């Protein structure tokens, strides 16, 4: 069951959050819930926004990029374990390799086997597109996009380090080098 007391489709009821809810139970949205409305970073034990400014081109990411599916009220849509999301970019100067297609697990897409290749000091946008979001419903209440865009920055590398990275993509010193520069 979705939304213990109230589940709505399209428009959020006026005064929804002013109600008092008592002893409601549901697998998602104990008191209220709606349809999947947006994608946003889901941070527990995953990559933080600061980590996005220290990516090393050609090295596998060291922390997962977790993207949550949220309803209109900002609640994680935990019942979704079947929709699909793609990590992608329209930038032709960026290469993404690895497992960039994921199935949701309890409302979260976990991208963890990804390598980005771009020039040092390059800034680009990465998009996450999901089948969980119904663009028709979203546009009925908002001008929001049905994808999540994140800004990624690649750190400056020393020549010797770039050569070393080609031989060992799982080097534990990668983040330290990025922070030192």
C-alpha positions as CSV (number, residue, x, y, z in Angstrom):
1,X,0.0,0.0,0.0
2,X,1.3,3.5,-0.9
3,X,0.4,6.3,1.4
4,X,-1.0,5.2,4.8
5,X,-3.7,7.9,5.1
6,X,-3.7,9.7,1.8
7,X,-2.3,8.8,-1.6
8,X,-2.8,11.4,-4.3
9,X,-2.2,11.4,-8.0
10,X,-1.2,14.7,-9.8
11,X,-2.1,17.6,-7.5
12,X,-1.0,17.8,-3.8
13,X,-4.1,18.4,-1.6
14,X,-4.2,21.9,-0.1
15,X,-3.2,21.8,3.6
16,X,-1.8,18.3,3.3
17,X,1.0,18.9,5.7
18,X,-1.3,20.8,8.2
19,X,-3.1,17.5,9.0
20,X,-2.5,15.4,12.1
21,X,-1.8,11.8,11.2
22,X,-2.1,9.0,13.8
23,X,-1.2,5.4,13.6
24,X,-0.9,5.1,9.8
25,X,1.1,2.3,8.2
26,X,2.2,1.7,4.7
27,X,5.3,0.3,3.0
28,X,5.9,3.8,1.7
29,X,4.6,7.2,2.9
30,X,3.1,6.2,6.3
31,X,0.9,9.2,6.4
32,X,0.7,10.4,2.8
33,X,2.3,9.7,-0.6
34,X,2.2,10.5,-4.3
35,X,3.6,9.3,-7.5
36,X,7.3,9.4,-8.4
37,X,8.0,13.1,-9.1
38,X,11.8,13.8,-9.2
39,X,15.2,12.3,-9.1
40,X,17.7,13.6,-6.5
41,X,21.0,12.6,-5.0
42,X,20.6,10.1,-2.2
43,X,23.6,10.6,0.1
44,X,23.8,7.9,2.8
45,X,27.1,6.1,2.3
46,X,27.5,7.4,-1.3
47,X,29.3,10.1,-3.2
48,X,28.8,13.6,-1.8
49,X,28.5,16.7,-3.9
50,X,32.1,17.6,-2.9
51,X,33.3,14.3,-4.5
52,X,32.0,15.4,-7.9
53,X,34.6,18.2,-8.0
54,X,37.5,15.7,-7.6
55,X,36.9,13.1,-10.3
56,X,39.9,11.6,-12.0
57,X,39.6,11.0,-15.7
58,X,40.1,7.3,-16.6
59,X,39.8,6.1,-13.0
60,X,36.8,4.1,-11.8
61,X,34.7,6.1,-9.2
62,X,35.6,5.1,-5.7
63,X,32.1,5.8,-4.2
64,X,28.7,5.0,-5.7
65,X,26.6,7.6,-7.2
66,X,23.2,7.0,-5.6
67,X,20.1,8.6,-7.1
68,X,16.8,8.4,-5.2
69,X,13.3,8.5,-6.6
70,X,11.2,11.1,-4.7
71,X,7.5,12.0,-4.6
72,X,6.1,15.5,-4.6
73,X,6.6,15.8,-0.8
74,X,10.2,14.8,-0.9
75,X,9.7,11.3,0.4
76,X,11.9,8.5,-1.0
77,X,9.6,6.2,-3.1
78,X,10.8,3.0,-1.4
79,X,8.3,0.7,-3.2
80,X,10.1,1.0,-6.6
81,X,12.4,-1.9,-7.3
82,X,11.6,-2.3,-11.0
83,X,12.2,1.0,-12.8
84,X,15.3,1.6,-14.9
85,X,17.7,4.5,-15.0
86,X,20.6,5.5,-17.3
87,X,23.6,7.6,-16.4
88,X,24.3,9.6,-19.5
89,X,25.5,12.9,-21.0
90,X,25.0,14.9,-24.2
91,X,28.6,16.1,-24.0
92,X,30.7,14.6,-26.9
93,X,33.9,15.4,-25.0
94,X,33.0,13.0,-22.2
95,X,33.1,9.2,-22.3
96,X,31.2,7.1,-19.8
97,X,32.1,3.5,-19.5
98,X,30.9,0.7,-17.1
99,X,27.4,-0.2,-15.9
100,X,25.5,3.0,-16.7
101,X,22.1,1.3,-16.6
102,X,20.6,0.3,-13.2
103,X,17.4,-1.1,-11.8
104,X,16.0,0.7,-8.7
105,X,16.4,-1.0,-5.4
106,X,13.9,0.3,-2.8
107,X,13.7,3.6,-4.7
108,X,17.5,4.1,-5.2
109,X,19.7,3.6,-8.3
110,X,23.3,2.8,-7.3
111,X,25.8,3.5,-10.0
112,X,29.1,2.0,-8.8
113,X,31.0,0.6,-11.7
114,X,31.5,3.7,-13.7
115,X,34.5,5.3,-15.3
116,X,34.5,8.8,-16.7
117,X,37.0,10.0,-19.3
118,X,37.5,13.7,-20.0
119,X,40.2,16.3,-20.1
120,X,41.8,17.5,-16.8
121,X,40.1,20.6,-15.3
122,X,37.0,19.9,-17.5
123,X,33.5,20.6,-16.2
124,X,30.5,18.8,-17.6
125,X,27.0,17.8,-16.9
126,X,25.8,14.2,-16.3
127,X,22.1,13.3,-16.6
128,X,20.2,10.5,-15.0
129,X,17.1,9.5,-16.9
130,X,14.5,7.1,-15.4
131,X,11.5,5.1,-16.4
132,X,10.0,5.8,-13.0
133,X,8.9,9.3,-13.8
134,X,5.8,10.1,-15.8
135,X,6.5,13.3,-17.7
136,X,2.8,13.9,-18.3
137,X,2.0,14.0,-14.6
138,X,5.1,16.0,-13.8
139,X,4.3,18.7,-16.4
140,X,0.7,18.9,-15.1
141,X,2.0,20.4,-11.9
142,X,5.5,21.8,-12.6
143,X,7.9,22.8,-15.3
144,X,10.5,20.4,-13.8
145,X,12.4,18.0,-16.0
146,X,12.1,14.3,-15.7
147,X,15.8,13.8,-15.5
148,X,18.4,14.7,-12.8
149,X,21.5,16.7,-14.0
150,X,24.7,16.9,-11.9
151,X,27.8,18.9,-12.6
152,X,31.1,16.9,-12.6
153,X,34.6,18.5,-12.4
154,X,37.8,16.6,-13.3
155,X,40.9,17.4,-11.3
156,X,44.3,18.5,-12.7
157,X,46.8,15.6,-13.0
158,X,50.5,15.3,-13.0
159,X,52.0,13.6,-16.1
160,X,53.5,10.8,-14.1
161,X,50.3,10.1,-12.3
162,X,48.3,10.0,-15.5
163,X,50.6,7.3,-16.8
164,X,50.3,5.4,-13.6
165,X,46.5,5.6,-13.7
166,X,46.5,3.9,-17.1
167,X,48.2,0.8,-15.5
168,X,46.3,0.7,-12.2
169,X,42.7,2.1,-12.2
170,X,42.1,1.2,-8.6
171,X,44.9,3.2,-7.1
172,X,44.0,4.1,-3.5
173,X,46.0,7.4,-3.8
174,X,43.8,8.8,-6.5
175,X,41.7,11.0,-4.2
176,X,44.8,12.2,-2.3
177,X,46.5,13.4,-5.5
178,X,43.4,15.3,-6.5
179,X,43.2,17.0,-3.1
180,X,46.9,17.9,-3.1
181,X,46.8,19.8,-6.4
